[in-house]
Amino acid sequence: METQTTKQDRAVPIRKLKSFAHDRLPIGSSLRDLILSEADELPSSELAVKISVYLKLLKKLGGPDS
């Protein structure tokens, strides 16, 4: 039986997010640089925290719903 902690720490691939950052965010953007510097997979618990930071930075860039 899998525990709750194990489920939260499952590795999540972020290659699509990194491709989006590379293709769609402006060169020199802190958000772009931050996402591209991440590993190709992150523990889900870590990604959940980072996503909220990414969204805040995206809003500062004038992203959707800003």
PyMOL Python script that loads the backbone (N, CA, C, O; Angstrom):
from pymol import cmd

cmd.read_pdbstr("""\
ATOM      1  N   MET A   1       0.843  -1.193   0.000  1.00  0.00           N
ATOM      2  CA  MET A   1       0.000   0.000   0.000  1.00  0.00           C
ATOM      3  C   MET A   1       0.881   1.247   0.000  1.00  0.00           C
ATOM      4  O   MET A   1       1.851   1.335   0.754  1.00  0.00           O
ATOM      5  N   GLU A   2       0.535   2.203  -0.849  1.00  0.00           N
ATOM      6  CA  GLU A   2       1.309   3.434  -0.990  1.00  0.00           C
ATOM      7  C   GLU A   2       0.834   4.470   0.032  1.00  0.00           C
ATOM      8  O   GLU A   2      -0.368   4.679   0.199  1.00  0.00           O
ATOM      9  N   THR A   3       1.769   5.106   0.703  1.00  0.00           N
ATOM     10  CA  THR A   3       1.404   6.111   1.702  1.00  0.00           C
ATOM     11  C   THR A   3       1.170   7.462   1.045  1.00  0.00           C
ATOM     12  O   THR A   3       1.564   7.679  -0.101  1.00  0.00           O
ATOM     13  N   GLN A   4       0.534   8.360   1.767  1.00  0.00           N
ATOM     14  CA  GLN A   4       0.264   9.715   1.274  1.00  0.00           C
ATOM     15  C   GLN A   4       1.560  10.451   0.950  1.00  0.00           C
ATOM     16  O   GLN A   4       1.637  11.144  -0.064  1.00  0.00           O
ATOM     17  N   THR A   5       2.577  10.309   1.797  1.00  0.00           N
ATOM     18  CA  THR A   5       3.853  10.977   1.576  1.00  0.00           C
ATOM     19  C   THR A   5       4.487  10.519   0.272  1.00  0.00           C
ATOM     20  O   THR A   5       5.014  11.337  -0.482  1.00  0.00           O
ATOM     21  N   THR A   6       4.441   9.223   0.000  1.00  0.00           N
ATOM     22  CA  THR A   6       5.012   8.690  -1.233  1.00  0.00           C
ATOM     23  C   THR A   6       4.295   9.265  -2.453  1.00  0.00           C
ATOM     24  O   THR A   6       4.944   9.627  -3.435  1.00  0.00           O
ATOM     25  N   LYS A   7       2.981   9.352  -2.404  1.00  0.00           N
ATOM     26  CA  LYS A   7       2.220   9.907  -3.525  1.00  0.00           C
ATOM     27  C   LYS A   7       2.620  11.361  -3.784  1.00  0.00           C
ATOM     28  O   LYS A   7       2.745  11.765  -4.940  1.00  0.00           O
ATOM     29  N   GLN A   8       2.819  12.142  -2.742  1.00  0.00           N
ATOM     30  CA  GLN A   8       3.155  13.547  -2.901  1.00  0.00           C
ATOM     31  C   GLN A   8       4.537  13.740  -3.501  1.00  0.00           C
ATOM     32  O   GLN A   8       4.795  14.752  -4.153  1.00  0.00           O
ATOM     33  N   ASP A   9       5.418  12.789  -3.289  1.00  0.00           N
ATOM     34  CA  ASP A   9       6.783  12.951  -3.761  1.00  0.00           C
ATOM     35  C   ASP A   9       7.044  12.263  -5.096  1.00  0.00           C
ATOM     36  O   ASP A   9       8.199  12.113  -5.496  1.00  0.00           O
ATOM     37  N   ARG A  10       6.005  11.851  -5.780  1.00  0.00           N
ATOM     38  CA  ARG A  10       6.160  11.233  -7.090  1.00  0.00           C
ATOM     39  C   ARG A  10       6.781  12.242  -8.058  1.00  0.00           C
ATOM     40  O   ARG A  10       6.407  13.415  -8.061  1.00  0.00           O
ATOM     41  N   ALA A  11       7.712  11.791  -8.863  1.00  0.00           N
ATOM     42  CA  ALA A  11       8.377  12.678  -9.827  1.00  0.00           C
ATOM     43  C   ALA A  11       7.416  13.053 -10.950  1.00  0.00           C
ATOM     44  O   ALA A  11       6.714  12.201 -11.494  1.00  0.00           O
ATOM     45  N   VAL A  12       7.397  14.330 -11.285  1.00  0.00           N
ATOM     46  CA  VAL A  12       6.525  14.850 -12.344  1.00  0.00           C
ATOM     47  C   VAL A  12       7.411  15.439 -13.435  1.00  0.00           C
ATOM     48  O   VAL A  12       8.229  16.316 -13.158  1.00  0.00           O
ATOM     49  N   PRO A  13       7.258  14.966 -14.676  1.00  0.00           N
ATOM     50  CA  PRO A  13       8.053  15.537 -15.764  1.00  0.00           C
ATOM     51  C   PRO A  13       7.576  16.955 -16.082  1.00  0.00           C
ATOM     52  O   PRO A  13       6.374  17.215 -16.133  1.00  0.00           O
ATOM     53  N   ILE A  14       8.525  17.869 -16.296  1.00  0.00           N
ATOM     54  CA  ILE A  14       8.146  19.251 -16.624  1.00  0.00           C
ATOM     55  C   ILE A  14       8.732  19.681 -17.971  1.00  0.00           C
ATOM     56  O   ILE A  14       8.902  20.873 -18.225  1.00  0.00           O
ATOM     57  N   ARG A  15       9.034  18.723 -18.817  1.00  0.00           N
ATOM     58  CA  ARG A  15       9.616  19.060 -20.127  1.00  0.00           C
ATOM     59  C   ARG A  15       8.683  19.942 -20.971  1.00  0.00           C
ATOM     60  O   ARG A  15       9.153  20.833 -21.678  1.00  0.00           O
ATOM     61  N   LYS A  16       7.374  19.701 -20.900  1.00  0.00           N
ATOM     62  CA  LYS A  16       6.429  20.537 -21.663  1.00  0.00           C
ATOM     63  C   LYS A  16       6.430  21.974 -21.125  1.00  0.00           C
ATOM     64  O   LYS A  16       6.358  22.930 -21.896  1.00  0.00           O
ATOM     65  N   LEU A  17       6.511  22.114 -19.820  1.00  0.00           N
ATOM     66  CA  LEU A  17       6.584  23.450 -19.216  1.00  0.00           C
ATOM     67  C   LEU A  17       7.866  24.147 -19.651  1.00  0.00           C
ATOM     68  O   LEU A  17       7.856  25.340 -19.955  1.00  0.00           O
ATOM     69  N   LYS A  18       8.966  23.405 -19.679  1.00  0.00           N
ATOM     70  CA  LYS A  18      10.241  23.985 -20.094  1.00  0.00           C
ATOM     71  C   LYS A  18      10.202  24.375 -21.574  1.00  0.00           C
ATOM     72  O   LYS A  18      10.762  25.403 -21.955  1.00  0.00           O
ATOM     73  N   SER A  19       9.551  23.572 -22.405  1.00  0.00           N
ATOM     74  CA  SER A  19       9.406  23.914 -23.828  1.00  0.00           C
ATOM     75  C   SER A  19       8.582  25.190 -23.989  1.00  0.00           C
ATOM     76  O   SER A  19       8.922  26.062 -24.789  1.00  0.00           O
ATOM     77  N   PHE A  20       7.487  25.290 -23.213  1.00  0.00           N
ATOM     78  CA  PHE A  20       6.669  26.497 -23.243  1.00  0.00           C
ATOM     79  C   PHE A  20       7.506  27.715 -22.853  1.00  0.00           C
ATOM     80  O   PHE A  20       7.461  28.745 -23.525  1.00  0.00           O
ATOM     81  N   ALA A  21       8.261  27.593 -21.777  1.00  0.00           N
ATOM     82  CA  ALA A  21       9.084  28.714 -21.311  1.00  0.00           C
ATOM     83  C   ALA A  21      10.100  29.115 -22.367  1.00  0.00           C
ATOM     84  O   ALA A  21      10.313  30.302 -22.615  1.00  0.00           O
ATOM     85  N   HIS A  22      10.718  28.137 -22.980  1.00  0.00           N
ATOM     86  CA  HIS A  22      11.724  28.410 -24.011  1.00  0.00           C
ATOM     87  C   HIS A  22      11.112  29.089 -25.234  1.00  0.00           C
ATOM     88  O   HIS A  22      11.680  30.036 -25.777  1.00  0.00           O
ATOM     89  N   ASP A  23       9.951  28.597 -25.661  1.00  0.00           N
ATOM     90  CA  ASP A  23       9.331  29.076 -26.900  1.00  0.00           C
ATOM     91  C   ASP A  23       8.502  30.346 -26.739  1.00  0.00           C
ATOM     92  O   ASP A  23       8.407  31.136 -27.678  1.00  0.00           O
ATOM     93  N   ARG A  24       7.902  30.558 -25.571  1.00  0.00           N
ATOM     94  CA  ARG A  24       6.911  31.619 -25.445  1.00  0.00           C
ATOM     95  C   ARG A  24       7.279  32.775 -24.524  1.00  0.00           C
ATOM     96  O   ARG A  24       6.721  33.866 -24.648  1.00  0.00           O
ATOM     97  N   LEU A  25       8.209  32.549 -23.603  1.00  0.00           N
ATOM     98  CA  LEU A  25       8.569  33.634 -22.683  1.00  0.00           C
ATOM     99  C   LEU A  25       9.746  34.419 -23.242  1.00  0.00           C
ATOM    100  O   LEU A  25      10.602  33.857 -23.925  1.00  0.00           O
ATOM    101  N   PRO A  26       9.792  35.714 -22.955  1.00  0.00           N
ATOM    102  CA  PRO A  26      10.857  36.554 -23.512  1.00  0.00           C
ATOM    103  C   PRO A  26      12.244  36.160 -23.004  1.00  0.00           C
ATOM    104  O   PRO A  26      12.418  35.805 -21.839  1.00  0.00           O
ATOM    105  N   ILE A  27      13.217  36.232 -23.900  1.00  0.00           N
ATOM    106  CA  ILE A  27      14.605  35.997 -23.513  1.00  0.00           C
ATOM    107  C   ILE A  27      14.977  37.032 -22.453  1.00  0.00           C
ATOM    108  O   ILE A  27      14.666  38.215 -22.594  1.00  0.00           O
ATOM    109  N   GLY A  28      15.634  36.584 -21.407  1.00  0.00           N
ATOM    110  CA  GLY A  28      16.005  37.480 -20.315  1.00  0.00           C
ATOM    111  C   GLY A  28      14.967  37.544 -19.211  1.00  0.00           C
ATOM    112  O   GLY A  28      15.204  38.156 -18.169  1.00  0.00           O
ATOM    113  N   SER A  29      13.813  36.915 -19.429  1.00  0.00           N
ATOM    114  CA  SER A  29      12.778  36.871 -18.407  1.00  0.00           C
ATOM    115  C   SER A  29      13.261  36.015 -17.234  1.00  0.00           C
ATOM    116  O   SER A  29      13.787  34.920 -17.434  1.00  0.00           O
ATOM    117  N   SER A  30      13.081  36.513 -16.023  1.00  0.00           N
ATOM    118  CA  SER A  30      13.462  35.755 -14.832  1.00  0.00           C
ATOM    119  C   SER A  30      12.689  34.447 -14.748  1.00  0.00           C
ATOM    120  O   SER A  30      13.238  33.418 -14.355  1.00  0.00           O
ATOM    121  N   LEU A  31      11.420  34.492 -15.116  1.00  0.00           N
ATOM    122  CA  LEU A  31      10.595  33.285 -15.082  1.00  0.00           C
ATOM    123  C   LEU A  31      11.128  32.249 -16.069  1.00  0.00           C
ATOM    124  O   LEU A  31      11.234  31.067 -15.739  1.00  0.00           O
ATOM    125  N   ARG A  32      11.455  32.688 -17.260  1.00  0.00           N
ATOM    126  CA  ARG A  32      12.003  31.774 -18.287  1.00  0.00           C
ATOM    127  C   ARG A  32      13.292  31.134 -17.785  1.00  0.00           C
ATOM    128  O   ARG A  32      13.459  29.917 -17.862  1.00  0.00           O
ATOM    129  N   ASP A  33      14.188  31.949 -17.278  1.00  0.00           N
ATOM    130  CA  ASP A  33      15.466  31.443 -16.782  1.00  0.00           C
ATOM    131  C   ASP A  33      15.266  30.469 -15.617  1.00  0.00           C
ATOM    132  O   ASP A  33      15.943  29.445 -15.528  1.00  0.00           O
ATOM    133  N   LEU A  34      14.341  30.797 -14.739  1.00  0.00           N
ATOM    134  CA  LEU A  34      14.074  29.953 -13.581  1.00  0.00           C
ATOM    135  C   LEU A  34      13.549  28.582 -14.004  1.00  0.00           C
ATOM    136  O   LEU A  34      14.045  27.554 -13.545  1.00  0.00           O
ATOM    137  N   ILE A  35      12.551  28.572 -14.873  1.00  0.00           N
ATOM    138  CA  ILE A  35      11.970  27.300 -15.326  1.00  0.00           C
ATOM    139  C   ILE A  35      12.999  26.468 -16.085  1.00  0.00           C
ATOM    140  O   ILE A  35      13.100  25.260 -15.872  1.00  0.00           O
ATOM    141  N   LEU A  36      13.753  27.102 -16.961  1.00  0.00           N
ATOM    142  CA  LEU A  36      14.738  26.360 -17.750  1.00  0.00           C
ATOM    143  C   LEU A  36      15.878  25.811 -16.892  1.00  0.00           C
ATOM    144  O   LEU A  36      16.549  24.860 -17.293  1.00  0.00           O
ATOM    145  N   SER A  37      16.099  26.394 -15.729  1.00  0.00           N
ATOM    146  CA  SER A  37      17.174  25.907 -14.858  1.00  0.00           C
ATOM    147  C   SER A  37      16.749  24.703 -14.020  1.00  0.00           C
ATOM    148  O   SER A  37      17.587  24.061 -13.387  1.00  0.00           O
ATOM    149  N   GLU A  38      15.458  24.394 -14.012  1.00  0.00           N
ATOM    150  CA  GLU A  38      14.962  23.267 -13.222  1.00  0.00           C
ATOM    151  C   GLU A  38      15.346  21.941 -13.864  1.00  0.00           C
ATOM    152  O   GLU A  38      15.616  21.868 -15.063  1.00  0.00           O
ATOM    153  N   ALA A  39      15.365  20.891 -13.042  1.00  0.00           N
ATOM    154  CA  ALA A  39      15.557  19.533 -13.556  1.00  0.00           C
ATOM    155  C   ALA A  39      14.346  19.163 -14.418  1.00  0.00           C
ATOM    156  O   ALA A  39      13.296  19.799 -14.317  1.00  0.00           O
ATOM    157  N   ASP A  40      14.487  18.152 -15.252  1.00  0.00           N
ATOM    158  CA  ASP A  40      13.384  17.736 -16.125  1.00  0.00           C
ATOM    159  C   ASP A  40      12.241  17.067 -15.368  1.00  0.00           C
ATOM    160  O   ASP A  40      11.133  16.950 -15.891  1.00  0.00           O
ATOM    161  N   GLU A  41      12.504  16.632 -14.150  1.00  0.00           N
ATOM    162  CA  GLU A  41      11.463  16.063 -13.294  1.00  0.00           C
ATOM    163  C   GLU A  41      11.620  16.632 -11.888  1.00  0.00           C
ATOM    164  O   GLU A  41      12.734  16.789 -11.386  1.00  0.00           O
ATOM    165  N   LEU A  42      10.492  16.935 -11.267  1.00  0.00           N
ATOM    166  CA  LEU A  42      10.491  17.455  -9.894  1.00  0.00           C
ATOM    167  C   LEU A  42       9.527  16.636  -9.053  1.00  0.00           C
ATOM    168  O   LEU A  42       8.525  16.140  -9.568  1.00  0.00           O
ATOM    169  N   PRO A  43       9.816  16.487  -7.764  1.00  0.00           N
ATOM    170  CA  PRO A  43       8.842  15.842  -6.878  1.00  0.00           C
ATOM    171  C   PRO A  43       7.548  16.655  -6.887  1.00  0.00           C
ATOM    172  O   PRO A  43       7.587  17.886  -6.893  1.00  0.00           O
ATOM    173  N   SER A  44       6.416  15.978  -6.888  1.00  0.00           N
ATOM    174  CA  SER A  44       5.136  16.684  -6.999  1.00  0.00           C
ATOM    175  C   SER A  44       4.927  17.691  -5.873  1.00  0.00           C
ATOM    176  O   SER A  44       4.344  18.752  -6.098  1.00  0.00           O
ATOM    177  N   SER A  45       5.392  17.378  -4.674  1.00  0.00           N
ATOM    178  CA  SER A  45       5.222  18.328  -3.561  1.00  0.00           C
ATOM    179  C   SER A  45       6.035  19.601  -3.803  1.00  0.00           C
ATOM    180  O   SER A  45       5.591  20.697  -3.457  1.00  0.00           O
ATOM    181  N   GLU A  46       7.202  19.462  -4.386  1.00  0.00           N
ATOM    182  CA  GLU A  46       8.052  20.619  -4.705  1.00  0.00           C
ATOM    183  C   GLU A  46       7.451  21.423  -5.863  1.00  0.00           C
ATOM    184  O   GLU A  46       7.441  22.654  -5.835  1.00  0.00           O
ATOM    185  N   LEU A  47       6.955  20.720  -6.870  1.00  0.00           N
ATOM    186  CA  LEU A  47       6.362  21.393  -8.029  1.00  0.00           C
ATOM    187  C   LEU A  47       5.137  22.204  -7.618  1.00  0.00           C
ATOM    188  O   LEU A  47       4.922  23.306  -8.124  1.00  0.00           O
ATOM    189  N   ALA A  48       4.339  21.670  -6.709  1.00  0.00           N
ATOM    190  CA  ALA A  48       3.138  22.383  -6.254  1.00  0.00           C
ATOM    191  C   ALA A  48       3.495  23.740  -5.663  1.00  0.00           C
ATOM    192  O   ALA A  48       2.783  24.718  -5.892  1.00  0.00           O
ATOM    193  N   VAL A  49       4.570  23.813  -4.919  1.00  0.00           N
ATOM    194  CA  VAL A  49       5.007  25.075  -4.329  1.00  0.00           C
ATOM    195  C   VAL A  49       5.550  26.003  -5.410  1.00  0.00           C
ATOM    196  O   VAL A  49       5.251  27.197  -5.419  1.00  0.00           O
ATOM    197  N   LYS A  50       6.345  25.453  -6.317  1.00  0.00           N
ATOM    198  CA  LYS A  50       6.975  26.275  -7.350  1.00  0.00           C
ATOM    199  C   LYS A  50       5.965  26.832  -8.342  1.00  0.00           C
ATOM    200  O   LYS A  50       6.145  27.940  -8.847  1.00  0.00           O
ATOM    201  N   ILE A  51       4.907  26.084  -8.629  1.00  0.00           N
ATOM    202  CA  ILE A  51       3.892  26.550  -9.578  1.00  0.00           C
ATOM    203  C   ILE A  51       3.284  27.871  -9.105  1.00  0.00           C
ATOM    204  O   ILE A  51       3.043  28.762  -9.920  1.00  0.00           O
ATOM    205  N   SER A  52       3.037  28.009  -7.820  1.00  0.00           N
ATOM    206  CA  SER A  52       2.451  29.265  -7.325  1.00  0.00           C
ATOM    207  C   SER A  52       3.414  30.434  -7.553  1.00  0.00           C
ATOM    208  O   SER A  52       2.977  31.545  -7.851  1.00  0.00           O
ATOM    209  N   VAL A  53       4.707  30.192  -7.417  1.00  0.00           N
ATOM    210  CA  VAL A  53       5.701  31.240  -7.691  1.00  0.00           C
ATOM    211  C   VAL A  53       5.726  31.554  -9.179  1.00  0.00           C
ATOM    212  O   VAL A  53       5.761  32.720  -9.570  1.00  0.00           O
ATOM    213  N   TYR A  54       5.709  30.511 -10.013  1.00  0.00           N
ATOM    214  CA  TYR A  54       5.712  30.714 -11.472  1.00  0.00           C
ATOM    215  C   TYR A  54       4.510  31.558 -11.902  1.00  0.00           C
ATOM    216  O   TYR A  54       4.644  32.447 -12.743  1.00  0.00           O
ATOM    217  N   LEU A  55       3.343  31.280 -11.331  1.00  0.00           N
ATOM    218  CA  LEU A  55       2.137  32.030 -11.705  1.00  0.00           C
ATOM    219  C   LEU A  55       2.228  33.494 -11.292  1.00  0.00           C
ATOM    220  O   LEU A  55       1.783  34.374 -12.028  1.00  0.00           O
ATOM    221  N   LYS A  56       2.799  33.759 -10.127  1.00  0.00           N
ATOM    222  CA  LYS A  56       2.970  35.152  -9.687  1.00  0.00           C
ATOM    223  C   LYS A  56       3.919  35.893 -10.622  1.00  0.00           C
ATOM    224  O   LYS A  56       3.669  37.045 -10.976  1.00  0.00           O
ATOM    225  N   LEU A  57       5.000  35.239 -11.022  1.00  0.00           N
ATOM    226  CA  LEU A  57       5.940  35.873 -11.951  1.00  0.00           C
ATOM    227  C   LEU A  57       5.312  36.070 -13.327  1.00  0.00           C
ATOM    228  O   LEU A  57       5.566  37.075 -13.991  1.00  0.00           O
ATOM    229  N   LEU A  58       4.498  35.115 -13.753  1.00  0.00           N
ATOM    230  CA  LEU A  58       3.811  35.233 -15.040  1.00  0.00           C
ATOM    231  C   LEU A  58       2.882  36.447 -15.051  1.00  0.00           C
ATOM    232  O   LEU A  58       2.817  37.175 -16.041  1.00  0.00           O
ATOM    233  N   LYS A  59       2.173  36.658 -13.959  1.00  0.00           N
ATOM    234  CA  LYS A  59       1.295  37.834 -13.870  1.00  0.00           C
ATOM    235  C   LYS A  59       2.085  39.124 -13.980  1.00  0.00           C
ATOM    236  O   LYS A  59       1.617  40.083 -14.593  1.00  0.00           O
ATOM    237  N   LYS A  60       3.286  39.165 -13.393  1.00  0.00           N
ATOM    238  CA  LYS A  60       4.133  40.357 -13.502  1.00  0.00           C
ATOM    239  C   LYS A  60       4.578  40.605 -14.939  1.00  0.00           C
ATOM    240  O   LYS A  60       4.829  41.745 -15.330  1.00  0.00           O
ATOM    241  N   LEU A  61       4.676  39.524 -15.728  1.00  0.00           N
ATOM    242  CA  LEU A  61       5.050  39.651 -17.141  1.00  0.00           C
ATOM    243  C   LEU A  61       3.882  40.120 -18.002  1.00  0.00           C
ATOM    244  O   LEU A  61       4.054  40.440 -19.178  1.00  0.00           O
ATOM    245  N   GLY A  62       2.675  40.157 -17.394  1.00  0.00           N
ATOM    246  CA  GLY A  62       1.501  40.523 -18.178  1.00  0.00           C
ATOM    247  C   GLY A  62       0.865  39.336 -18.838  1.00  0.00           C
ATOM    248  O   GLY A  62       0.312  39.437 -19.933  1.00  0.00           O
ATOM    249  N   GLY A  63       0.943  38.196 -18.163  1.00  0.00           N
ATOM    250  CA  GLY A  63       0.369  36.961 -18.687  1.00  0.00           C
ATOM    251  C   GLY A  63      -1.149  36.991 -18.622  1.00  0.00           C
ATOM    252  O   GLY A  63      -1.742  38.001 -18.243  1.00  0.00           O
ATOM    253  N   PRO A  64      -1.769  35.889 -18.989  1.00  0.00           N
ATOM    254  CA  PRO A  64      -3.227  35.805 -18.987  1.00  0.00           C
ATOM    255  C   PRO A  64      -3.821  36.143 -17.623  1.00  0.00           C
ATOM    256  O   PRO A  64      -3.264  35.774 -16.589  1.00  0.00           O
ATOM    257  N   ASP A  65      -4.926  36.830 -17.625  1.00  0.00           N
ATOM    258  CA  ASP A  65      -5.649  37.199 -16.412  1.00  0.00           C
ATOM    259  C   ASP A  65      -4.870  38.075 -15.455  1.00  0.00           C
ATOM    260  O   ASP A  65      -5.120  38.044 -14.250  1.00  0.00           O
ATOM    261  N   SER A  66      -3.918  38.869 -15.972  1.00  0.00           N
ATOM    262  CA  SER A  66      -3.154  39.738 -15.064  1.00  0.00           C
ATOM    263  C   SER A  66      -3.857  41.050 -14.843  1.00  0.00           C
ATOM    264  O   SER A  66      -3.358  41.902 -14.107  1.00  0.00           O
TER     265      SER A  66
END
""", "prot")
cmd.dss("prot")
cmd.show_as("cartoon", "prot")
cmd.util.cbc("prot")
cmd.orient("prot")
